[in-house]
Amino acid sequence: MNFDEFVSDASTVITAVEAPFSAAVMMRLGKIKFSVSTRAYNSLSRSTSYRWGEIETLNSVSDKQFLGGGEDDITLAGVIYSHTGAGVTRVDEIRDIAGKGQPLLLVDGRGFIHGYWVIKSISESQTAFGFLGVAKKQEFSVQISYYGSSPR
C-alpha cells in the first residue's frame, strides 16, 4: 500500500469513527456511504463457507479434512426513493467504484473496522416512474466479498 492509499483509507476510517451516529452512517464501504440520507439498506445478510477436502477410503464413507475458510459474502439490499433527495444516481456511483476493481475498507456505523471487501455484484430495479421517466422507487442489492485485512 502506498502513502496516498493509506491516507485515503485512514480518512475513511476517521470519518466513519468520528461521528457515526451524528451523520446517521449505517456503514461505509470505501467512499460509499450507506445512510438514511443517501442509500439506506433495509436488510443485510451474510454467508460464510468453509473448505473441506475429501479423503477417499476403502469400503467406508470418505473422511473429511478441514482446509480453512472459504468465501465470506455480505449482501446489502435497500430502497432509494427519489423524493427524499437521495437521487437516482446512487446505484450508478456504486457501479463506478466497483468498476475500478479495488478492495474497499468496510467500517460499520459503530466504527468497527471489518477489513477490506470487494464488490462482486450490483443489481437494481426501478419502479413508479414520474416526470421524464425518472424512477420514484429504486430497489438495489450489493453483494460484497471479504478480501482480507489489508490490500495487497
Buried (B, 14 or more C-beta within 10 A) or exposed (E): EEEEEEEBBEEBBEBBBEEBEEBBBBBBBBEBBBBEEBBBBEEBEEEEEEEEEEEEEEEEEEEEEEEEEEEBBBBBBBBBBBEEEBBBEBBEBBEEBBEEEBBBBBBBBEBEBBBBBBBBEBEBEBEEEEEEEEBBBBBBBBBBBBBEEEBE
